[in-house]
Amino acid sequence: MPAKTIGLIAAMPDEVRPLLRRVGPVEKHREGHFTRYRFVLHDVGVTLIESGMGPLRAAQAAEALAETSPAAIVSFGFGGAVLPGLEAGDLVVGTGCWRAVDGGLRPQGGVDRSLAAEVLDGIGASLNRVTPGEIITSEKILTKRSFAPLLPPDLHAPVLDMETAAVAETTARYGIPLVALRAVSDGAREELSFTLDEFTDHDMNIRLTKVLATILRKPRIVPQLIRLARNTRLAGAALATAVLATTNILVTRPE
């Protein structure tokens, strides 16, 4: 495989699958909690780690990638819009990163702003709805109604996720450029009526038995789950296009 490599990190199969359908031959390996994929794009080796959900898994995946000294890392996945203006399928290129802590925000360095600007310029032709934005990482699903008033008024296009800040902390420590991409899976008006604890085990793996038990207990969430499934298909397609365009930018960028 070529000497220069690019690292990719995403949490869930639904975030990874649309991209894998659009690349060439893929090597797949299970390594502990992770699934690692290797393929070549534009004559450059790419390693993608499907980390599983949450900041701990994301940090471990970022550490594993960072130890291979990639030229850059792209963290991508779904995110929830906090304020009106972003809709399902919109793509946010992170220009800043924050941690949600104790009812407020703490800045997290590591996102490469100059590289984000290059990506924004480069992927506009591939996607219709792309915007710079701030990515806020939380360890749990937050109620947008209660969280939105806590945001600084000048925060542009904020989206919630559970991984980016953990990846950013690791890449900052290793000095590896990071691009953070989030596709909106649920708009600001969509409040999720379930918690991850209701769907996952203690390692944050989704368990079908727990999902079914939650549906039986809360049948009102069925329409929401149907909308979320449709929205994640839109978001997954946007992510695949964005990651391919971003990778093209990275491989042609001088080191």
ZAMARGU-4260 file (C-alpha; in steps of 0.2 Angstrom, whole numbers, plus 5000, padded with zeros to 4 digits):
<rodrens>
0) 5000/5000/5000 | 5007/5018/4996 | 5017/5026/5010 | 5005/5041/5012 | 4989/5036/5021
5) 4973/5044/5026 | 4963/5039/5042 | 4944/5038/5044 | 4934/5036/5059 | 4915/5033/5061
10) 4904/5026/5074 | 4891/5016/5066 | 4888/5004/5052 | 4874/5016/5044 | 4887/5029/5043
15) 4900/5018/5035 | 4890/5007/5023 | 4886/5021/5010 | 4904/5025/5008 | 4910/5007/5007
20) 4898/5004/4993 | 4907/5018/4983 | 4925/5012/4985 | 4934/4998/4976 | 4940/4982/4984
25) 4939/4983/5003 | 4949/4972/5016 | 4939/4970/5032 | 4946/4964/5049 | 4938/4963/5066
30) 4950/4970/5079 | 4944/4969/5097 | 4929/4981/5098 | 4933/4989/5081 | 4930/4984/5063
35) 4944/4990/5052 | 4943/4993/5033 | 4957/4996/5021 | 4956/5002/5003 | 4964/5013/4991
40) 4958/5029/4984 | 4967/5040/4971 | 4983/5028/4974 | 4983/5032/4993 | 4980/5020/5006
45) 4965/5023/5017 | 4961/5015/5034 | 4943/5017/5041 | 4939/5012/5059 | 4921/5009/5063
50) 4923/5013/5082 | 4906/5010/5090 | 4897/5024/5099 | 4903/5036/5112 | 4918/5046/5116
55) 4928/5032/5124 | 4927/5021/5108 | 4931/5036/5097 | 4946/5040/5107 | 4952/5022/5107
60) 4950/5022/5088 | 4958/5038/5085 | 4973/5032/5096 | 4974/5016/5085 | 4974/5027/5069
65) 4986/5040/5076 | 4999/5027/5079 | 5000/5023/5061 | 5005/5041/5057 | 4992/5046/5044
70) 4994/5062/5034 | 4976/5067/5041 | 4961/5060/5049 | 4943/5062/5045 | 4930/5060/5058
75) 4913/5058/5051 | 4895/5053/5056 | 4878/5059/5060 | 4873/5074/5070 | 4858/5082/5078
80) 4854/5100/5074 | 4852/5111/5089 | 4845/5127/5081 | 4833/5130/5066 | 4840/5131/5049
85) 4848/5114/5047 | 4838/5100/5040 | 4840/5081/5037 | 4854/5077/5025 | 4863/5094/5027
90) 4882/5092/5028 | 4891/5102/5042 | 4910/5104/5040 | 4917/5107/5058 | 4926/5124/5060
95) 4926/5121/5079 | 4923/5108/5092 | 4916/5109/5110 | 4912/5097/5124 | 4895/5098/5133
100) 4900/5098/5151 | 4890/5103/5167 | 4876/5113/5158 | 4888/5122/5147 | 4902/5121/5134
105) 4921/5119/5135 | 4931/5122/5119 | 4941/5107/5112 | 4955/5110/5101 | 4961/5099/5087
110) 4950/5103/5072 | 4961/5111/5058 | 4952/5127/5053 | 4962/5130/5038 | 4959/5113/5031
115) 4941/5114/5035 | 4941/5130/5024 | 4949/5120/5010 | 4936/5106/5012 | 4922/5118/5011
120) 4928/5126/4995 | 4931/5109/4988 | 4915/5100/4991 | 4903/5113/4987 | 4902/5106/4969
125) 4898/5089/4976 | 4884/5093/4988 | 4870/5106/4988 | 4868/5110/5006 | 4885/5112/5015
130) 4889/5124/5029 | 4903/5127/5041 | 4897/5124/5059 | 4902/5120/5077 | 4902/5102/5083
135) 4897/5099/5101 | 4901/5082/5108 | 4890/5075/5123 | 4891/5058/5132 | 4872/5056/5131
140) 4857/5062/5121 | 4853/5080/5126 | 4836/5088/5125 | 4838/5101/5112 | 4825/5113/5120
145) 4834/5114/5136 | 4852/5114/5128 | 4849/5127/5115 | 4847/5142/5127 | 4865/5138/5134
150) 4873/5141/5118 | 4883/5157/5114 | 4873/5168/5102 | 4887/5168/5089 | 4889/5149/5088
155) 4885/5145/5069 | 4876/5129/5064 | 4879/5119/5080 | 4877/5100/5079 | 4877/5087/5092
160) 4887/5071/5092 | 4895/5059/5104 | 4913/5057/5096 | 4921/5072/5088 | 4929/5080/5103
165) 4936/5063/5109 | 4944/5061/5091 | 4950/5079/5091 | 4959/5078/5108 | 4969/5063/5102
170) 4973/5071/5085 | 4979/5087/5094 | 4990/5077/5105 | 4998/5068/5090 | 4999/5084/5079
175) 4988/5076/5065 | 4977/5087/5055 | 4958/5083/5058 | 4943/5086/5047 | 4926/5084/5056
180) 4911/5080/5045 | 4893/5078/5052 | 4877/5075/5042 | 4861/5080/5050 | 4850/5065/5055
185) 4838/5075/5065 | 4833/5093/5064 | 4831/5105/5078 | 4812/5102/5080 | 4815/5083/5082
190) 4817/5079/5100 | 4822/5060/5102 | 4810/5052/5114 | 4822/5038/5120 | 4839/5037/5127
195) 4854/5027/5122 | 4853/5017/5138 | 4836/5010/5132 | 4844/5004/5116 | 4862/4999/5121
200) 4871/4988/5132 | 4885/4994/5144 | 4897/4994/5130 | 4886/5006/5120 | 4882/4992/5107
205) 4864/4993/5100 | 4854/4977/5105 | 4839/4972/5095 | 4831/4965/5111 | 4832/4981/5120
210) 4826/4991/5105 | 4810/4980/5104 | 4807/4981/5123 | 4808/5000/5122 | 4796/5000/5107
215) 4784/4989/5117 | 4785/5001/5132 | 4785/5017/5121 | 4775/5013/5105 | 4774/5032/5102
220) 4792/5032/5096 | 4788/5021/5081 | 4784/5036/5069 | 4800/5044/5075 | 4811/5029/5072
225) 4803/5028/5054 | 4808/5046/5051 | 4825/5044/5059 | 4828/5029/5047 | 4823/5039/5032
230) 4834/5054/5038 | 4849/5043/5041 | 4848/5037/5023 | 4849/5055/5017 | 4863/5059/5029
235) 4873/5043/5025 | 4872/5047/5006 | 4878/5065/5010 | 4892/5058/5021 | 4899/5046/5008
240) 4899/5060/4995 | 4908/5072/5007 | 4921/5059/5013 | 4926/5055/4995 | 4927/5073/4991
245) 4937/5077/5006 | 4949/5062/5004 | 4952/5068/4986 | 4957/5085/4993 | 4968/5077/5006
250) 4978/5066/4994 | 4982/5080/4982 | 4987/5092/4997 | 5006/5094/4999 | 5012/5086/5015
</rodrens>
